Amino acid sequence: YTDPFVDTTTHEALYMTLTNSNFNVQEHLDMAMKVGRAAIRVMELLDRAHTERLGIPQPVRVTQNKIEGKCILVTGHNLFALEQLLKQTEGKGINIYTHSEMLPAHGYPQLKKYKHLKGNVGKAWYDQRRLFEKFPGAILATTNCVMPIKGSYADRMFSYDVAGLEHVQKIENDDFTPLIEKALQLPEANIESEETLVTGFHHETVIQIAPEIIQAVKEGKIQRFFVIAGCDAPGKGGEYYRSLATSLPKNTVILTTSCGKFRFNDVDYGVVPGTNIPRYIDLGQCNNSISTVKIAMALAEAFGCEVNELPVSIVLSWFEQKAVAILLGLFSLGIQDIRIGPKAPHFISEGVLRVLQDMFGLKLIGDVEEDMQAMLAH
C-alpha cells in the first residue's frame, strides 16, 4: 500500500524544513496543508490495509483487567504483528491480551475469530511501567508509545519492528517462538475483574445507521456530536476530557479515537433517548481518526451542507507528532473551530498559535462548563 503523493510530500517537507532556506510564512502554511492532505491519505491507506485483510470492525464489549492462564500482553499499534502472534499461539494454551491502542483489535473479524484473544489490560501508554511490572505474563511491544524500562520485566518483554529497548530481545522474521516459550515458562494467572469496555466501531458501521441518525437530528433527539479524541498524557490536564464527556447532555453523541479515550471509556453512556443510537462510539486507534472525517462528510452530504455547518464539535488532546499530523489533516479539509489541550505543545510559539487561531479558529481548552455551553450553543 503506497501513495506517490505521500512519498513526494514527505521528501519536500523534510527538504524545506531541514535545509532552513525558506522563511516565507505563507509557503510554510501551504506546506503544512500539503502535509495534512498526505496525513489524510496515509490514514485512508492504513484503513484500507486493515479492513481488506482483517475485515470491517464490528462493535464488541471486551473484558478489562481480567487475566487468566498463561498470557501475553501486546502493546503498540501493529495489528499485523498481533495477527501473526495469534496464529502462532493458537492451540498452545496461551491467552492474548491487548494494551492501550491495541484495544480496537477486538473489533476486527479476522482477529476476533481467535478465541484466545481474550480482553484488554490497562489504559493509555504511560501506565506501562507500573502495569508491565505487575502483569504476570510475557509482553510484546509492536510500535511507538513504548517507554524505557524501569523495573524488572525486561527478561519477559520483547520488541518488534521499529520498537526497541535496551536489554530486550527483538522478534526477528515474524518468528514469535522466544516470546511464546517465555509465556509458557511463566506461572498461570488468575486475576478477576468485572470491568468491560466497548470498542469496534468503524465509519462503515456508523454510516449504515445514518438514516436513523439523520432522523434523530431532524426530530431534535440528537442535539450535537462531540469528537473527543487524541493522545493522552500523564497529569491532571487530561481530567478535562472526562469531565466534558460525563457532563454532556443525553441528547449528544460522543465519537472517539486514540488513547485519550481511556480517560472516559469506562463509563456506560447508554443510548440516545428515544433511539437505539449509542451515545459512545469508539472508532479505534489514532490513525482511525479518518473515520470521524468520513462520518462527518457523509452527514454533511445527507444534510446538504458544509462540514463546518454540522452540529459537530471537535475537542482534541495532543501529545506527539501523530496528533499534530491528524490536526493538519483536519485543517486541510477546511474544518474550523477545533479545541485542543490540555495546553499548547512547546513547539507551538505564540506567533504560530495566533496564525492557527486566525486562519482556522483553533482554540485552547479552558473551563469545562464554559466550553461545553459555548459548543452546545454554537
Contacts in CASP RR format, 6 or more apart in sequence:
PFRMAT RR
TARGET T0000
AUTHOR 0000-0000-0000
METHOD contacts of the structure
MODEL  1
YTDPFVDTTTHEALYMTLTNSNFNVQEHLDMAMKVGRAAIRVMELLDRAH
TERLGIPQPVRVTQNKIEGKCILVTGHNLFALEQLLKQTEGKGINIYTHS
EMLPAHGYPQLKKYKHLKGNVGKAWYDQRRLFEKFPGAILATTNCVMPIK
GSYADRMFSYDVAGLEHVQKIENDDFTPLIEKALQLPEANIESEETLVTG
FHHETVIQIAPEIIQAVKEGKIQRFFVIAGCDAPGKGGEYYRSLATSLPK
NTVILTTSCGKFRFNDVDYGVVPGTNIPRYIDLGQCNNSISTVKIAMALA
EAFGCEVNELPVSIVLSWFEQKAVAILLGLFSLGIQDIRIGPKAPHFISE
GVLRVLQDMFGLKLIGDVEEDMQAMLAH
1 45 0 8 1.000
1 46 0 8 1.000
1 48 0 8 1.000
1 49 0 8 1.000
2 45 0 8 1.000
3 38 0 8 1.000
3 41 0 8 1.000
3 42 0 8 1.000
3 45 0 8 1.000
5 37 0 8 1.000
5 38 0 8 1.000
5 41 0 8 1.000
6 38 0 8 1.000
6 41 0 8 1.000
6 42 0 8 1.000
6 45 0 8 1.000
9 34 0 8 1.000
9 35 0 8 1.000
9 37 0 8 1.000
9 38 0 8 1.000
10 38 0 8 1.000
12 31 0 8 1.000
12 34 0 8 1.000
13 31 0 8 1.000
13 34 0 8 1.000
13 35 0 8 1.000
16 22 0 8 1.000
16 28 0 8 1.000
16 31 0 8 1.000
22 28 0 8 1.000
25 355 0 8 1.000
29 355 0 8 1.000
29 359 0 8 1.000
32 328 0 8 1.000
32 331 0 8 1.000
33 328 0 8 1.000
33 331 0 8 1.000
33 332 0 8 1.000
34 332 0 8 1.000
35 325 0 8 1.000
35 328 0 8 1.000
35 329 0 8 1.000
36 325 0 8 1.000
36 328 0 8 1.000
36 329 0 8 1.000
36 331 0 8 1.000
36 332 0 8 1.000
37 329 0 8 1.000
37 332 0 8 1.000
39 325 0 8 1.000
39 326 0 8 1.000
39 328 0 8 1.000
39 329 0 8 1.000
39 332 0 8 1.000
40 290 0 8 1.000
40 293 0 8 1.000
40 329 0 8 1.000
40 332 0 8 1.000
40 333 0 8 1.000
42 287 0 8 1.000
42 325 0 8 1.000
43 287 0 8 1.000
43 288 0 8 1.000
43 289 0 8 1.000
43 290 0 8 1.000
43 326 0 8 1.000
44 290 0 8 1.000
46 287 0 8 1.000
47 287 0 8 1.000
47 288 0 8 1.000
47 290 0 8 1.000
47 291 0 8 1.000
50 79 0 8 1.000
50 108 0 8 1.000
51 57 0 8 1.000
51 202 0 8 1.000
51 204 0 8 1.000
53 80 0 8 1.000
53 83 0 8 1.000
53 110 0 8 1.000
54 79 0 8 1.000
54 83 0 8 1.000
54 108 0 8 1.000
54 109 0 8 1.000
54 110 0 8 1.000
54 111 0 8 1.000
55 108 0 8 1.000
55 109 0 8 1.000
55 110 0 8 1.000
56 109 0 8 1.000
56 202 0 8 1.000
56 204 0 8 1.000
56 205 0 8 1.000
57 104 0 8 1.000
57 107 0 8 1.000
57 108 0 8 1.000
57 109 0 8 1.000
57 200 0 8 1.000
57 201 0 8 1.000
57 202 0 8 1.000
57 205 0 8 1.000
57 284 0 8 1.000
58 107 0 8 1.000
58 109 0 8 1.000
58 112 0 8 1.000
58 200 0 8 1.000
58 202 0 8 1.000
58 205 0 8 1.000
59 107 0 8 1.000
59 198 0 8 1.000
59 199 0 8 1.000
59 200 0 8 1.000
59 201 0 8 1.000
59 205 0 8 1.000
59 278 0 8 1.000
60 106 0 8 1.000
60 107 0 8 1.000
60 112 0 8 1.000
60 198 0 8 1.000
60 199 0 8 1.000
60 200 0 8 1.000
61 196 0 8 1.000
61 197 0 8 1.000
61 198 0 8 1.000
62 103 0 8 1.000
62 106 0 8 1.000
62 119 0 8 1.000
62 120 0 8 1.000
62 196 0 8 1.000
62 197 0 8 1.000
62 198 0 8 1.000
62 199 0 8 1.000
63 118 0 8 1.000
63 119 0 8 1.000
63 120 0 8 1.000
63 193 0 8 1.000
63 195 0 8 1.000
63 196 0 8 1.000
64 119 0 8 1.000
64 120 0 8 1.000
64 121 0 8 1.000
64 122 0 8 1.000
64 193 0 8 1.000
64 195 0 8 1.000
64 196 0 8 1.000
64 197 0 8 1.000
64 266 0 8 1.000
65 120 0 8 1.000
65 121 0 8 1.000
65 122 0 8 1.000
65 191 0 8 1.000
65 193 0 8 1.000
65 195 0 8 1.000
66 118 0 8 1.000
66 119 0 8 1.000
66 191 0 8 1.000
66 192 0 8 1.000
66 193 0 8 1.000
66 195 0 8 1.000
67 95 0 8 1.000
67 97 0 8 1.000
67 121 0 8 1.000
67 135 0 8 1.000
67 136 0 8 1.000
67 189 0 8 1.000
67 190 0 8 1.000
67 191 0 8 1.000
68 95 0 8 1.000
68 118 0 8 1.000
68 188 0 8 1.000
68 189 0 8 1.000
68 190 0 8 1.000
68 191 0 8 1.000
69 93 0 8 1.000
69 95 0 8 1.000
69 188 0 8 1.000
69 189 0 8 1.000
69 190 0 8 1.000
70 93 0 8 1.000
70 94 0 8 1.000
70 95 0 8 1.000
70 137 0 8 1.000
70 183 0 8 1.000
70 184 0 8 1.000
70 186 0 8 1.000
70 188 0 8 1.000
70 189 0 8 1.000
71 94 0 8 1.000
71 95 0 8 1.000
71 96 0 8 1.000
71 97 0 8 1.000
71 118 0 8 1.000
71 135 0 8 1.000
71 136 0 8 1.000
71 137 0 8 1.000
71 138 0 8 1.000
71 183 0 8 1.000
71 189 0 8 1.000
72 85 0 8 1.000
72 89 0 8 1.000
72 94 0 8 1.000
72 95 0 8 1.000
72 96 0 8 1.000
72 97 0 8 1.000
72 137 0 8 1.000
72 138 0 8 1.000
72 139 0 8 1.000
72 140 0 8 1.000
72 179 0 8 1.000
72 180 0 8 1.000
72 183 0 8 1.000
73 97 0 8 1.000
73 98 0 8 1.000
73 99 0 8 1.000
73 121 0 8 1.000
73 132 0 8 1.000
73 135 0 8 1.000
73 137 0 8 1.000
73 138 0 8 1.000
73 139 0 8 1.000
73 140 0 8 1.000
74 81 0 8 1.000
74 82 0 8 1.000
74 85 0 8 1.000
74 96 0 8 1.000
74 97 0 8 1.000
74 98 0 8 1.000
74 99 0 8 1.000
74 102 0 8 1.000
74 139 0 8 1.000
74 140 0 8 1.000
74 142 0 8 1.000
75 98 0 8 1.000
75 99 0 8 1.000
75 100 0 8 1.000
75 101 0 8 1.000
75 102 0 8 1.000
75 125 0 8 1.000
75 128 0 8 1.000
75 139 0 8 1.000
75 140 0 8 1.000
75 141 0 8 1.000
75 142 0 8 1.000
75 145 0 8 1.000
75 146 0 8 1.000
76 99 0 8 1.000
76 100 0 8 1.000
76 101 0 8 1.000
76 102 0 8 1.000
76 125 0 8 1.000
76 141 0 8 1.000
76 142 0 8 1.000
76 143 0 8 1.000
76 144 0 8 1.000
76 145 0 8 1.000
76 146 0 8 1.000
76 163 0 8 1.000
77 101 0 8 1.000
77 102 0 8 1.000
77 142 0 8 1.000
77 143 0 8 1.000
77 144 0 8 1.000
77 145 0 8 1.000
77 285 0 8 1.000
77 286 0 8 1.000
77 287 0 8 1.000
78 142 0 8 1.000
78 143 0 8 1.000
78 160 0 8 1.000
78 161 0 8 1.000
79 102 0 8 1.000
79 105 0 8 1.000
79 108 0 8 1.000
79 111 0 8 1.000
81 140 0 8 1.000
81 142 0 8 1.000
81 160 0 8 1.000
81 161 0 8 1.000
81 174 0 8 1.000
82 96 0 8 1.000
82 98 0 8 1.000
82 102 0 8 1.000
82 105 0 8 1.000
82 111 0 8 1.000
82 142 0 8 1.000
83 110 0 8 1.000
83 111 0 8 1.000
84 174 0 8 1.000
84 176 0 8 1.000
85 96 0 8 1.000
85 140 0 8 1.000
85 176 0 8 1.000
85 179 0 8 1.000
86 96 0 8 1.000
86 111 0 8 1.000
86 114 0 8 1.000
86 116 0 8 1.000
86 117 0 8 1.000
87 114 0 8 1.000
88 176 0 8 1.000
88 177 0 8 1.000
88 180 0 8 1.000
89 96 0 8 1.000
89 116 0 8 1.000
89 176 0 8 1.000
89 180 0 8 1.000
89 183 0 8 1.000
90 114 0 8 1.000
90 116 0 8 1.000
91 116 0 8 1.000
92 180 0 8 1.000
92 184 0 8 1.000
93 116 0 8 1.000
94 116 0 8 1.000
94 180 0 8 1.000
94 183 0 8 1.000
94 184 0 8 1.000
95 116 0 8 1.000
95 118 0 8 1.000
96 114 0 8 1.000
96 116 0 8 1.000
96 117 0 8 1.000
96 118 0 8 1.000
97 118 0 8 1.000
97 119 0 8 1.000
97 120 0 8 1.000
97 121 0 8 1.000
98 105 0 8 1.000
98 106 0 8 1.000
98 117 0 8 1.000
98 119 0 8 1.000
98 120 0 8 1.000
98 121 0 8 1.000
99 120 0 8 1.000
99 121 0 8 1.000
99 122 0 8 1.000
99 128 0 8 1.000
99 131 0 8 1.000
100 122 0 8 1.000
100 123 0 8 1.000
100 124 0 8 1.000
100 125 0 8 1.000
100 127 0 8 1.000
100 128 0 8 1.000
100 145 0 8 1.000
100 259 0 8 1.000
100 262 0 8 1.000
101 125 0 8 1.000
101 145 0 8 1.000
101 258 0 8 1.000
101 259 0 8 1.000
101 285 0 8 1.000
101 286 0 8 1.000
102 120 0 8 1.000
102 142 0 8 1.000
103 120 0 8 1.000
103 197 0 8 1.000
103 199 0 8 1.000
103 282 0 8 1.000
103 284 0 8 1.000
104 199 0 8 1.000
104 200 0 8 1.000
104 282 0 8 1.000
104 284 0 8 1.000
104 285 0 8 1.000
104 288 0 8 1.000
105 111 0 8 1.000
105 117 0 8 1.000
106 112 0 8 1.000
106 117 0 8 1.000
106 119 0 8 1.000
106 120 0 8 1.000
106 199 0 8 1.000
106 200 0 8 1.000
107 199 0 8 1.000
107 200 0 8 1.000
108 200 0 8 1.000
111 117 0 8 1.000
120 197 0 8 1.000
121 131 0 8 1.000
121 135 0 8 1.000
122 131 0 8 1.000
122 262 0 8 1.000
123 259 0 8 1.000
123 262 0 8 1.000
124 232 0 8 1.000
124 259 0 8 1.000
124 260 0 8 1.000
124 262 0 8 1.000
124 263 0 8 1.000
125 145 0 8 1.000
125 146 0 8 1.000
125 147 0 8 1.000
125 232 0 8 1.000
125 259 0 8 1.000
126 147 0 8 1.000
126 232 0 8 1.000
126 233 0 8 1.000
126 234 0 8 1.000
128 146 0 8 1.000
128 147 0 8 1.000
129 147 0 8 1.000
129 149 0 8 1.000
129 150 0 8 1.000
129 151 0 8 1.000
132 139 0 8 1.000
132 149 0 8 1.000
132 153 0 8 1.000
132 157 0 8 1.000
133 151 0 8 1.000
133 152 0 8 1.000
133 153 0 8 1.000
135 153 0 8 1.000
136 186 0 8 1.000
136 187 0 8 1.000
136 189 0 8 1.000
136 191 0 8 1.000
137 156 0 8 1.000
137 183 0 8 1.000
137 186 0 8 1.000
137 189 0 8 1.000
138 156 0 8 1.000
138 157 0 8 1.000
138 158 0 8 1.000
138 179 0 8 1.000
138 182 0 8 1.000
138 183 0 8 1.000
138 186 0 8 1.000
139 153 0 8 1.000
139 156 0 8 1.000
139 157 0 8 1.000
139 158 0 8 1.000
140 157 0 8 1.000
140 158 0 8 1.000
140 159 0 8 1.000
140 160 0 8 1.000
140 171 0 8 1.000
140 176 0 8 1.000
140 179 0 8 1.000
141 157 0 8 1.000
141 158 0 8 1.000
141 159 0 8 1.000
141 160 0 8 1.000
141 163 0 8 1.000
141 164 0 8 1.000
141 165 0 8 1.000
141 168 0 8 1.000
142 160 0 8 1.000
142 161 0 8 1.000
142 163 0 8 1.000
143 160 0 8 1.000
143 161 0 8 1.000
143 162 0 8 1.000
143 163 0 8 1.000
144 162 0 8 1.000
144 163 0 8 1.000
145 259 0 8 1.000
146 159 0 8 1.000
146 163 0 8 1.000
146 164 0 8 1.000
146 165 0 8 1.000
148 165 0 8 1.000
148 166 0 8 1.000
149 157 0 8 1.000
149 165 0 8 1.000
149 166 0 8 1.000
149 167 0 8 1.000
149 168 0 8 1.000
154 165 0 8 1.000
154 166 0 8 1.000
154 167 0 8 1.000
154 168 0 8 1.000
155 182 0 8 1.000
156 182 0 8 1.000
156 186 0 8 1.000
157 165 0 8 1.000
157 168 0 8 1.000
158 168 0 8 1.000
158 169 0 8 1.000
158 170 0 8 1.000
158 171 0 8 1.000
158 176 0 8 1.000
158 178 0 8 1.000
158 179 0 8 1.000
158 182 0 8 1.000
159 165 0 8 1.000
159 168 0 8 1.000
159 169 0 8 1.000
159 170 0 8 1.000
159 171 0 8 1.000
160 170 0 8 1.000
160 171 0 8 1.000
164 170 0 8 1.000
169 178 0 8 1.000
171 178 0 8 1.000
171 179 0 8 1.000
195 266 0 8 1.000
197 265 0 8 1.000
197 266 0 8 1.000
198 265 0 8 1.000
198 278 0 8 1.000
198 280 0 8 1.000
198 282 0 8 1.000
199 282 0 8 1.000
199 284 0 8 1.000
200 282 0 8 1.000
200 283 0 8 1.000
200 284 0 8 1.000
201 281 0 8 1.000
201 282 0 8 1.000
201 283 0 8 1.000
201 284 0 8 1.000
201 291 0 8 1.000
202 283 0 8 1.000
202 284 0 8 1.000
202 288 0 8 1.000
202 291 0 8 1.000
203 283 0 8 1.000
203 290 0 8 1.000
203 291 0 8 1.000
203 292 0 8 1.000
203 294 0 8 1.000
203 295 0 8 1.000
203 298 0 8 1.000
206 213 0 8 1.000
206 281 0 8 1.000
206 283 0 8 1.000
206 291 0 8 1.000
206 295 0 8 1.000
207 294 0 8 1.000
207 295 0 8 1.000
207 298 0 8 1.000
209 277 0 8 1.000
210 298 0 8 1.000
210 299 0 8 1.000
210 302 0 8 1.000
212 275 0 8 1.000
212 276 0 8 1.000
212 277 0 8 1.000
213 222 0 8 1.000
213 277 0 8 1.000
213 299 0 8 1.000
214 299 0 8 1.000
214 302 0 8 1.000
214 303 0 8 1.000
216 222 0 8 1.000
216 272 0 8 1.000
216 275 0 8 1.000
216 277 0 8 1.000
217 303 0 8 1.000
217 311 0 8 1.000
220 251 0 8 1.000
221 251 0 8 1.000
221 272 0 8 1.000
221 273 0 8 1.000
221 274 0 8 1.000
221 275 0 8 1.000
222 251 0 8 1.000
222 252 0 8 1.000
222 253 0 8 1.000
222 272 0 8 1.000
222 275 0 8 1.000
222 277 0 8 1.000
222 311 0 8 1.000
223 249 0 8 1.000
223 251 0 8 1.000
223 252 0 8 1.000
223 311 0 8 1.000
223 376 0 8 1.000
224 251 0 8 1.000
224 252 0 8 1.000
224 253 0 8 1.000
224 311 0 8 1.000
224 312 0 8 1.000
224 313 0 8 1.000
224 375 0 8 1.000
224 376 0 8 1.000
224 378 0 8 1.000
225 252 0 8 1.000
225 253 0 8 1.000
225 254 0 8 1.000
225 255 0 8 1.000
225 310 0 8 1.000
225 311 0 8 1.000
225 312 0 8 1.000
225 313 0 8 1.000
226 244 0 8 1.000
226 245 0 8 1.000
226 248 0 8 1.000
226 252 0 8 1.000
226 253 0 8 1.000
226 254 0 8 1.000
226 255 0 8 1.000
226 312 0 8 1.000
226 313 0 8 1.000
226 314 0 8 1.000
226 315 0 8 1.000
226 375 0 8 1.000
227 255 0 8 1.000
227 256 0 8 1.000
227 292 0 8 1.000
227 312 0 8 1.000
227 313 0 8 1.000
227 314 0 8 1.000
227 315 0 8 1.000
227 316 0 8 1.000
228 241 0 8 1.000
228 244 0 8 1.000
228 245 0 8 1.000
228 254 0 8 1.000
228 255 0 8 1.000
228 256 0 8 1.000
228 261 0 8 1.000
228 264 0 8 1.000
228 315 0 8 1.000
229 255 0 8 1.000
229 256 0 8 1.000
229 257 0 8 1.000
229 258 0 8 1.000
229 260 0 8 1.000
229 261 0 8 1.000
229 286 0 8 1.000
229 289 0 8 1.000
229 292 0 8 1.000
229 314 0 8 1.000
229 315 0 8 1.000
229 316 0 8 1.000
229 317 0 8 1.000
230 257 0 8 1.000
230 258 0 8 1.000
230 259 0 8 1.000
230 260 0 8 1.000
230 286 0 8 1.000
230 289 0 8 1.000
230 316 0 8 1.000
230 317 0 8 1.000
230 318 0 8 1.000
230 319 0 8 1.000
230 323 0 8 1.000
230 326 0 8 1.000
231 258 0 8 1.000
231 259 0 8 1.000
231 260 0 8 1.000
231 286 0 8 1.000
231 317 0 8 1.000
231 318 0 8 1.000
231 319 0 8 1.000
231 320 0 8 1.000
231 322 0 8 1.000
231 323 0 8 1.000
232 238 0 8 1.000
232 258 0 8 1.000
232 259 0 8 1.000
232 260 0 8 1.000
232 262 0 8 1.000
232 263 0 8 1.000
232 317 0 8 1.000
232 319 0 8 1.000
233 317 0 8 1.000
233 319 0 8 1.000
233 342 0 8 1.000
237 341 0 8 1.000
237 342 0 8 1.000
237 343 0 8 1.000
238 263 0 8 1.000
238 317 0 8 1.000
238 342 0 8 1.000
239 263 0 8 1.000
240 341 0 8 1.000
240 342 0 8 1.000
240 365 0 8 1.000
240 366 0 8 1.000
240 368 0 8 1.000
241 260 0 8 1.000
241 263 0 8 1.000
241 264 0 8 1.000
241 315 0 8 1.000
241 317 0 8 1.000
242 263 0 8 1.000
242 264 0 8 1.000
243 368 0 8 1.000
244 315 0 8 1.000
244 368 0 8 1.000
244 371 0 8 1.000
244 372 0 8 1.000
245 254 0 8 1.000
245 263 0 8 1.000
245 264 0 8 1.000
245 267 0 8 1.000
245 269 0 8 1.000
246 264 0 8 1.000
246 267 0 8 1.000
247 368 0 8 1.000
247 369 0 8 1.000
247 372 0 8 1.000
248 254 0 8 1.000
248 372 0 8 1.000
249 376 0 8 1.000
250 272 0 8 1.000
250 273 0 8 1.000
250 279 0 8 1.000
251 272 0 8 1.000
251 273 0 8 1.000
252 279 0 8 1.000
252 376 0 8 1.000
253 272 0 8 1.000
253 277 0 8 1.000
253 278 0 8 1.000
253 279 0 8 1.000
253 280 0 8 1.000
253 281 0 8 1.000
254 269 0 8 1.000
254 279 0 8 1.000
254 280 0 8 1.000
254 281 0 8 1.000
255 281 0 8 1.000
255 283 0 8 1.000
255 292 0 8 1.000
255 295 0 8 1.000
256 265 0 8 1.000
256 280 0 8 1.000
256 281 0 8 1.000
256 282 0 8 1.000
256 283 0 8 1.000
256 284 0 8 1.000
257 282 0 8 1.000
257 283 0 8 1.000
257 284 0 8 1.000
257 285 0 8 1.000
257 286 0 8 1.000
257 288 0 8 1.000
257 289 0 8 1.000
257 291 0 8 1.000
257 292 0 8 1.000
258 284 0 8 1.000
258 285 0 8 1.000
258 286 0 8 1.000
258 289 0 8 1.000
258 317 0 8 1.000
258 323 0 8 1.000
259 286 0 8 1.000
260 317 0 8 1.000
261 282 0 8 1.000
265 280 0 8 1.000
265 282 0 8 1.000
267 280 0 8 1.000
269 278 0 8 1.000
269 279 0 8 1.000
269 280 0 8 1.000
270 278 0 8 1.000
270 279 0 8 1.000
270 280 0 8 1.000
271 277 0 8 1.000
271 278 0 8 1.000
271 279 0 8 1.000
272 278 0 8 1.000
272 279 0 8 1.000
283 289 0 8 1.000
283 291 0 8 1.000
283 292 0 8 1.000
284 291 0 8 1.000
286 322 0 8 1.000
286 323 0 8 1.000
286 326 0 8 1.000
287 322 0 8 1.000
289 326 0 8 1.000
292 314 0 8 1.000
293 330 0 8 1.000
293 333 0 8 1.000
296 307 0 8 1.000
296 310 0 8 1.000
296 312 0 8 1.000
296 335 0 8 1.000
297 307 0 8 1.000
299 310 0 8 1.000
299 312 0 8 1.000
300 306 0 8 1.000
300 307 0 8 1.000
300 309 0 8 1.000
300 310 0 8 1.000
303 309 0 8 1.000
303 310 0 8 1.000
307 333 0 8 1.000
307 334 0 8 1.000
307 335 0 8 1.000
308 334 0 8 1.000
308 335 0 8 1.000
308 336 0 8 1.000
308 337 0 8 1.000
311 378 0 8 1.000
313 337 0 8 1.000
313 339 0 8 1.000
313 375 0 8 1.000
313 378 0 8 1.000
314 330 0 8 1.000
314 335 0 8 1.000
314 337 0 8 1.000
314 338 0 8 1.000
314 339 0 8 1.000
315 338 0 8 1.000
315 339 0 8 1.000
315 340 0 8 1.000
315 365 0 8 1.000
315 371 0 8 1.000
315 375 0 8 1.000
316 323 0 8 1.000
316 326 0 8 1.000
316 327 0 8 1.000
316 338 0 8 1.000
316 339 0 8 1.000
316 340 0 8 1.000
316 341 0 8 1.000
317 323 0 8 1.000
317 340 0 8 1.000
317 341 0 8 1.000
317 342 0 8 1.000
318 324 0 8 1.000
318 327 0 8 1.000
318 340 0 8 1.000
318 341 0 8 1.000
318 345 0 8 1.000
319 345 0 8 1.000
324 345 0 8 1.000
327 338 0 8 1.000
327 340 0 8 1.000
330 338 0 8 1.000
331 359 0 8 1.000
331 360 0 8 1.000
334 360 0 8 1.000
335 360 0 8 1.000
336 360 0 8 1.000
336 361 0 8 1.000
337 360 0 8 1.000
337 361 0 8 1.000
337 362 0 8 1.000
337 363 0 8 1.000
337 378 0 8 1.000
338 360 0 8 1.000
338 361 0 8 1.000
338 362 0 8 1.000
338 363 0 8 1.000
339 362 0 8 1.000
339 363 0 8 1.000
339 364 0 8 1.000
339 365 0 8 1.000
339 371 0 8 1.000
339 375 0 8 1.000
340 362 0 8 1.000
340 363 0 8 1.000
340 364 0 8 1.000
340 365 0 8 1.000
341 364 0 8 1.000
341 365 0 8 1.000
342 365 0 8 1.000
343 364 0 8 1.000
344 353 0 8 1.000
344 364 0 8 1.000
348 356 0 8 1.000
353 362 0 8 1.000
356 362 0 8 1.000
357 363 0 8 1.000
365 371 0 8 1.000
END
